[in-house]
């Protein structure tokens, strides 16, 4: 072994052949295509099942750890800081404060959206500081949204609720 | 940032670890070569620089991000031969984007523990397989119950984090755009770059909006590419070269995956990872003791965010340092002299080529046109990933 290290300025070369999108669409290169079809169903688990079922009643539920005194949201069945089971379930309000927000022009596949959506991290009233969720904001002009804005959940009618996070249609500004 | 020096760190390494060779392929949006072929190119370059043969390699560490990009489960087995992993202990490490520095950290364990004297680290990414856009694979990292029904795009997290950072530190978008301008210009000197160019702050501010405040030119592009690194024990390094580069500290840390429960303005995971690495490398004042840095820069604000996390700037100070030219290649603290992910390209784990490999080349004075103006002794590189909550840090020095 050990023929000795070469004195070269690095990287010595940039190997690899770049292709354009047209090379694929016009079949200029040899390639192979496959469309895997995988389907999944996720069980919601102990904490999330209760949370989702409470959404059907139009309520947000959190868990409480008596040791660190945190009201934890989204709820979990353990306190990850004290590493012990939670002590209680508590209802919290459906109002909150915008911590940060974005105006999105793209969908999950990076395709342009017809109408931009406002997405925000909202900390919920009644939970401990920084206990927030990501959700959509509507009924407001994008340029009027600000950090610290108070918002309220807009629920779907009870008959349309399915026990998913989208049972809250969006959050709207809370006047006054 | 002052970090207390703690004596008696619970870490007894068997031997020091030197880096003696590195290699990388071109980074491109789409490449003809398969992942195996790209890995082969990078490994050949690294072994060539080190003056070693594949037969000298005792163990191989592979880093590669989600299988969903390649559409091949158990990607490590698929890449085995190209990565030179046949007939020797071979293991894949994966922490999302953080892999770019985490795979070399794993290589460090292999040598520091005394299990191997020569360890090869290979990082490969082929994002272009995923159609029509790799973004489609990213949607499966969101929480299936809380986040996915809202039809999120991965950019959302960054946009939310960037807004929070700007709000708390009172930073303007034009100050952040300077990072994109600097890195894309630096990348003009990198032979592997695919999005290098001379742009202006106005170009960034007027580029297509993705998820405001994030615009097209705030973001690094998805890329194909591979990178490799040779790590050896001191007695091997001595036979090969008079001036190897030593790994003096490593650190990694994860924050909660409930990302909406964190205050996004400060990367605590990076600060904690850096604290671990600094303790190992006996660094007490990073701003003074570190000569060159490669923080992870998939977005322009992220370079600033991570500089603050690494203690290279006080909270809110990184944009000021950038504005004053401190972070330029001829500045007092060159940051991303390679051109980073914003300029060279962002093939998730293969970003090792512009992070760890670049700091190695800078400290070995082999970076060619990219070599920073000042004299360098100590460098740092850092990556970030998983659900935006892992920090991985490596400190290197050309003095043992």
Contacts between the chains, C-beta under 8 A, distances in Angstrom:
chain1	res1	chain2	res2	distance
A	1	B	52	6.4
A	1	B	53	6.5
A	1	B	55	7.5
A	1	B	56	4.3
A	1	B	239	7.9
A	2	B	51	6.6
A	2	B	52	7.0
A	2	B	56	7.5
A	2	B	236	7.1
A	2	B	239	4.3
A	2	B	240	5.7
A	3	B	51	4.7
A	3	B	52	7.7
A	3	B	53	7.9
A	4	B	51	4.5
A	4	B	239	7.8
A	4	B	240	5.8
A	4	B	241	7.2
A	5	B	20	5.8
A	5	B	21	7.0
A	5	B	49	6.6
A	5	B	50	5.9
A	5	B	51	4.6
A	5	B	240	4.7
A	5	B	241	4.0
A	6	B	48	6.2
A	6	B	49	5.5
A	6	B	51	5.9
A	8	B	48	8.0
A	8	B	49	6.1
A	8	B	366	7.0
A	9	B	366	5.5
A	9	B	367	7.2
A	9	B	368	3.6
A	10	B	22	6.5
A	10	B	23	7.6
A	10	B	45	8.0
A	10	B	49	6.4
A	10	B	357	7.7
A	10	B	361	4.9
A	10	B	366	4.8
A	10	B	367	7.0
A	10	B	368	7.0
A	11	B	22	7.6
A	11	B	23	6.0
A	11	B	24	5.1
A	11	B	45	6.2
A	11	B	191	6.3
A	11	B	192	6.2
A	11	B	353	7.6
A	11	B	357	7.7
A	12	B	23	8.0
A	12	B	45	6.4
A	12	B	48	7.6
A	12	B	49	7.5
A	13	B	45	7.5
A	13	B	191	6.8
A	14	B	25	6.8
A	14	B	26	3.8
A	14	B	191	4.3
A	14	B	192	4.4
A	15	B	25	5.2
A	15	B	26	6.5
A	15	B	41	4.3
A	15	B	45	7.6
A	16	B	25	4.3
A	16	B	26	4.1
A	16	B	28	6.3
A	16	B	31	5.0
A	16	B	32	7.9
A	16	B	33	5.6
A	16	B	38	6.3
A	16	B	41	6.5
A	16	B	224	7.4
A	16	B	225	7.1
A	17	B	31	6.0
A	17	B	32	4.1
A	17	B	33	6.4
A	18	B	26	6.9
A	18	B	28	3.9
A	18	B	29	7.3
A	18	B	30	6.9
A	18	B	31	6.1
A	18	B	32	7.9
A	18	B	194	7.4
A	19	B	28	7.5
A	19	B	30	4.5
A	19	B	31	6.3
A	19	B	32	5.6
A	20	B	30	7.4
A	21	B	30	7.3
A	23	B	30	7.8
A	24	B	30	7.4
A	29	B	32	6.0
A	34	B	71	7.0
A	36	B	71	6.5
A	40	B	144	7.7
A	42	B	144	4.7
A	42	B	145	6.8
A	44	B	145	5.8
A	48	B	145	5.3
A	48	B	146	7.8
A	52	B	145	7.3
A	74	B	146	6.0
A	74	B	258	6.8
A	74	B	260	7.9
A	80	B	256	6.7
A	99	B	164	6.6
A	99	B	263	7.8
A	99	B	264	7.8
A	100	B	160	4.7
A	100	B	161	7.3
A	100	B	163	4.6
A	100	B	164	3.9
A	100	B	167	6.9
A	100	B	264	6.3
A	101	B	160	6.9
A	101	B	163	6.3
A	102	B	156	5.9
A	102	B	159	3.4
A	102	B	160	5.3
A	102	B	163	6.2
A	102	B	211	4.6
A	102	B	212	6.0
A	102	B	213	7.2
A	102	B	214	7.3
A	103	B	209	7.5
A	103	B	211	6.8
A	103	B	212	4.2
A	104	B	153	6.4
A	104	B	155	7.3
A	104	B	156	6.1
A	104	B	159	7.1
A	104	B	210	7.5
A	104	B	211	4.0
A	104	B	212	7.7
A	105	B	208	7.9
A	105	B	209	5.1
A	105	B	210	6.2
A	105	B	211	6.7
A	105	B	212	7.7
A	106	B	153	5.2
A	106	B	155	6.7
A	106	B	210	5.5
A	106	B	211	6.5
A	107	B	151	6.3
A	107	B	153	6.5
A	108	B	135	7.1
A	108	B	136	7.2
A	108	B	139	4.3
A	108	B	151	5.4
A	108	B	152	6.4
A	108	B	153	5.3
A	109	B	132	7.0
A	109	B	133	6.2
A	109	B	135	5.8
A	109	B	136	5.0
A	109	B	139	7.5
A	110	B	133	5.0
A	110	B	135	3.9
A	110	B	136	7.9
A	110	B	153	6.5
A	110	B	155	8.0
A	110	B	210	8.0
A	119	B	150	7.4
A	119	B	152	7.3
A	119	B	156	5.4
A	119	B	159	7.8
A	119	B	160	7.1
A	119	B	211	7.5
A	120	B	160	7.5
A	121	B	160	5.6
A	121	B	164	7.9
A	121	B	260	5.1
A	121	B	264	7.5
A	130	B	261	5.7
A	130	B	262	6.7
A	130	B	263	5.7
A	131	B	261	5.7
A	132	B	260	4.4
A	132	B	261	6.7
A	133	B	146	6.5
A	133	B	260	5.3
A	134	B	146	7.5
A	134	B	147	6.1
A	134	B	150	6.8
A	134	B	152	7.2
A	134	B	156	7.4
A	134	B	160	7.5
A	134	B	260	5.5
A	135	B	150	6.7
A	136	B	150	6.2
A	142	B	212	7.9
A	147	B	163	7.2
A	147	B	164	7.5
A	147	B	167	4.9
A	164	B	145	7.9
A	164	B	149	5.3
A	165	B	145	6.9
A	165	B	146	5.7
A	165	B	147	7.9
A	165	B	149	5.1
A	165	B	150	6.8
A	166	B	149	4.8
A	166	B	150	7.1
